[in-house]
Amino acid sequence: MAKVIGPGSLIVDVTGFAPHLPVAGETVKGTTVRFGPGGKGSNQMTAAHRAGCTAMIISRRGKDVLGKVLEDHYTSEGMSEQYVIVDENDESGSALIEIDERDAQNRIIVVLGANERVDRVSVLTAEKDFADCDAVLTQFETTYEAVLTAKELAAKYNKPFILNPAPYLDVPVSLFSGIDYVTPNETEAEQFTGIAVNSIEDCRLAAQKFFEMGVKNVIITLGARGVFYSNGKEEITIPALKVNAVETTGAGDAFNGGLATAIAEGLPMDIALKFATCTAAISVTRYGSGPSMPYRHEILDLLYEKFGVLL
């Protein structure tokens, strides 16, 4: 079984659903509220785990009621918490999520809590698992030094390094040098390159900016418009799949977890992108972020149904 590892956030989602999102000063009567495991790091590792990988997250959580939600999730999933530090002096991360029931769009406030203390030492503790992993996956929801250390270990052991540059973080341009795969959405692509991504030509221009920074492969997720990939020589576009979306919160995380799984398994890039697209498509048909991640058999069924790919 392929292995994916990396530093990432552990966050509990508090999600409220309403007929429409409130404007400033407005109170809207909601329909329901849900608590569940989330955080970009945890969501992506849950997606990779359910997609067929051994997924190991390096993180921190508090010894509080929210931490128990996270602990229960990892226990029920059968995922390792070997590199999760329980911090008795800080709170677990949390996210306040508003969902518009008309179109499943969302607004999110994230409080990182203990995630802000995932440091270089935390990542170095897991070095032996970097040495025998198949891919490294991380985001910007812990700390810059954790991301940088993961990148250094990936390079040391010649492992593919996947950076989902979300949420936006003002980092040195040098961080991007040598990155194997960068996976921004349209907004993040613009934030890091200055190119507003409104068309495929814009994607090419933004990708060129990333290449100039030293990135090897650029994957821009475009929501309902699909996915764009380029390595400077080859270009691939994958259309979005039409599904009945109920909540889009974890779509990007599902995509990245599916992508990391496919890359760890050594799948060709066009198949990897389709695998990731199917993972994301299924996730938006379910409520929650972590709990919405699909299982491998579901991904494979949709991959065959929509793209005629049999794995």
Secondary structure, DSSP 8 states (H G I E B T S, - for coil): --EEEEE---EEEEEEEESS---TT-----SEEEEEEE-HHHHHHHHHHHHT-EEEEEEEEESSHHHHHHHHHHHHHT---TTEEEETTS--EEEEEEEETTT--EEEEEE-GGGGG--HHHHHTTHHHHHT-SEEEEESSS-HHHHHHHHHHHHHTT--EEEE--S-----GGGGTT-SEE--BHHHHHHHHS----SHHHHHHHHHHHHHHT-SEEEEE-GGG-EEEE-SS-EEEE-------S--TTHHHHHHHHHHHHHHTT--HHHHHHHHHHHHHHHTTSSSSGGG---HHHHHHHHHHHH----
